[in-house]
């Protein structure tokens, strides 16, 4: 679970950096890390409710970072 959260936090940080650095590379890296965290969480076989809560939480956090 630590690896999943570290991937998500790093992805959110890269999306945050995209607003201060030129180029799309940081945003693409952030999106890939967020998808990787979802994939690694899926490989751990969580319950459907926990996976959906994590997915909704990531969407809300990305929205908060963008605002």
MIGU-438432 format. One record per residue (C-alpha): residue in one letter; residue number from 1; x, y, z; chain. Coordinates in steps of 0.25 Angstrom, whole numbers, plus 5000, padded with zeros to 4 digits. Last residue first. Example, Ala and Ser with C-alpha at 12.3 -4.5 7.8 and 13.67 -1.06 7.14 Angstrom:
BEGIN
 residuo num   px   py   pz cadena
       S   2 5055 4996 5029      A
       A   1 5049 4982 5031      A
This chain:
BEGIN
 residuo num   px   py   pz cadena
       X  67 4969 5098 4963      A
       X  66 4977 5087 4956      A
       X  65 4982 5081 4969      A
       X  64 4968 5081 4975      A
       X  63 4963 5074 4962      A
       X  62 4974 5064 4963      A
       X  61 4971 5061 4978      A
       X  60 4956 5059 4974      A
       X  59 4959 5049 4963      A
       X  58 4969 5042 4972      A
       X  57 4959 5041 4983      A
       X  56 4948 5035 4973      A
       X  55 4958 5024 4969      A
       X  54 4962 5021 4984      A
       X  53 4947 5020 4987      A
       X  52 4945 5011 4975      A
       X  51 4956 5002 4979      A
       X  50 4951 5001 4993      A
       X  49 4937 4998 4989      A
       X  48 4942 4987 4979      A
       X  47 4950 4980 4990      A
       X  46 4965 4980 4988      A
       X  45 4972 4970 4980      A
       X  44 4987 4975 4981      A
       X  43 4988 4975 4966      A
       X  42 4977 4986 4965      A
       X  41 4985 4995 4975      A
       X  40 4997 4993 4965      A
       X  39 4988 4997 4954      A
       X  38 4983 5009 4961      A
       X  37 4996 5014 4965      A
       X  36 5001 5012 4951      A
       X  35 4990 5020 4945      A
       X  34 4994 5032 4955      A
       X  33 5008 5030 4951      A
       X  32 5005 5031 4936      A
       X  31 4996 5043 4939      A
       X  30 5008 5050 4946      A
       X  29 5018 5046 4935      A
       X  28 5009 5052 4925      A
       X  27 5007 5065 4933      A
       X  26 5022 5066 4935      A
       X  25 5025 5064 4920      A
       X  24 5015 5074 4915      A
       X  23 5024 5086 4914      A
       X  22 5028 5098 4922      A
       X  21 5030 5098 4937      A
       X  20 5021 5105 4947      A
       X  19 5007 5099 4944      A
       X  18 5013 5085 4941      A
       X  17 5019 5085 4955      A
       X  16 5005 5082 4961      A
       X  15 5003 5070 4951      A
       X  14 5017 5065 4955      A
       X  13 5013 5066 4970      A
       X  12 5000 5058 4968      A
       X  11 5008 5047 4961      A
       X  10 5018 5047 4972      A
       X   9 5006 5046 4982      A
       X   8 5000 5035 4974      A
       X   7 5012 5026 4973      A
       X   6 5016 5028 4988      A
       X   5 5002 5024 4991      A
       X   4 5002 5011 4983      A
       X   3 5016 5008 4988      A
       X   2 5012 5009 5003      A
       X   1 5000 5000 5000      A
